């Protein structure tokens, strides 16, 4: 059971590759808030129902942590809205690498500032060097995007800058959201109850925007809404639940590093998109990013075990 958390996070990494490549194509014709409305209210309803059936005590406990639940909802809404907008302008592999990379770097930054939310795990010199390499790889990837060398054929500087700004917000926000969710787990609230509660605000925002008619949804009729929900919900809901359970069983830095290993898979899948061509610069940046993410994970595990006892 000690390895179940990392295994679930690994399953999330593989499934998010399919999700991001699919959604990047959907967003050509469908509005971001339409996808959110077709997906997240259903997720909140399903997992709240499961929690009502299997974890009523957890649902009752949520009332005692209103500030944590609200903060988790705000950061979740910021994270997913920004991520989806970023996915419109930056190809999935690079976007995912930069978005995921903000995870461990945010945890490290919070720890350096003394924030208790990130936990009190110690980092060794080698681990810190790996995070420095990770940051440099991310900076290189951002430069590749800005200079139009990432392989995206519909490049524009304005869109590239918008996408990078959006994913910065999403990367930091989703990390905070996961840390807040883990704090609720530590208070004895299960993943089902937490998953059911964390998507309420983003669902309400999407409903209000779509209902106002201020934006064209890109969905023609009820059948279109049902088709969108049937495709998007499993791709988002099931992996996110696996991630939520995995994070509840895994240390923060370990979870963030595992999530950072997905962009290589996405790079291969996204080449099926006619808007994206092979880019050696993007692949080099992704490989450098994945190397430092993996090395940081190994260094973190070694540092956590400490020196071997002398005989």
C-alpha positions, 0 to 999 in steps of 0.5 A, a space after each residue: 500500500 505504500 506505493 499506491 499513492 505514487 502509482 495513482 499519480 502515475 496513472 493520472 500522468 498518463 491519462 492527462 496526456 490524452 486529456 490535454 491533446 484532446 482538449 487542445 483540439 476541442 478549444 478551437 471551436 468550443 469555449 473554455 467555460 462551456 467545457 468547464 460547465 459540461 464537466 465540473 458540475 457533474 464531477 461535483 455532483 457525482 463525488 458529492 453523491 458518493 461521499 454522501 453514500 460512503 463518507 457522510 462523516 467527511 462531508 459533515 467535517 467540511 463545515 468545520 473548515 469553511 476557510 480551507 474549503 473556500 481557499 481550495 475552491 478559489 485556487 482550483 477555479 483559478 488553476 483550471 480556468 487559466 490552464 484551459 486558456 493556456 491550452 488554447 495558445 501553447 501546445 500541450 507538452 510545453 504547457 504541461 511541462 511548465 504548468 507541472 514544473 511550478 508544482 515543486 518550485 512553488 512548494 520549495 518557495 513556500 518552504 523557503 518563506 516559512 509557510 506551514 502549508 508546504 510541510 517541513 521536509 528538509 532538502 539537501 544541496 543536490 536536491 536544491 541544485 536539481 530544482 535550480 536546473 528545473 527552473 532553468 529548463 522551464 525558462 528555456 521552454 518559455 523562451 522557445 515559446 516566445 520566439 516561436 520555435 516550439 513547433 506551433 504553426 499558428 504562432 503569434 507573440 501575443 498568444 504565446 505571452 498570454 498562454 505563458 501568463 495563464 499557465 504561471 497562474 495555473 501552475 501556482 494555483 493548482 499547487 496551492 489547491 492540492 496542498 489545501 486539499 491535502 490539509 483537509 485530508 490530514 483533518 480526516 476528510 476523505 478524497 471523495 468528500 474533498 473532490 465533491 467540494 472543490 469544484 463548486 465555485 468554478 461550476 458556479 462561475 461557468 454557469 453564470 458566464 454561459 447563462 449570461 450569453 456574453 460568450 459564444 459557447 460553440 455548442 449548438 444544441 442539447 446533443 452537443 452538450 451531452 456529447 461534450 460532457 460524455 467525452 470531457 468528464 471521464 478524461 478530467 474526472 477519473 484522472 483527477 480523482 486518482 490524483 486526489 487519492 494519490 496526493 492524500 497518500 504521498 508527500 507533497 514534493 514527491 507528488 509534484 515531481 511525479 506529475 512533472 514527468 508527463 510532458 514527454 508522453 504528451 509530446 509524442 501524442 500531440 504530433 497528431 495535431 496538424 497545427 504542431 510540427 516536430 521541434 527539436 528545441 521543444 523536445 530538448 527543453 522537455 527532456 531537460 525538464 524531465 531529467 531535472 524533475 526525475 533527478 529532484 525526485 531521486 535526490 528527495 527520496 535519498 535525502 528523506 532516508 538520511 545517511 545509512 547507519 554505521 556498523 
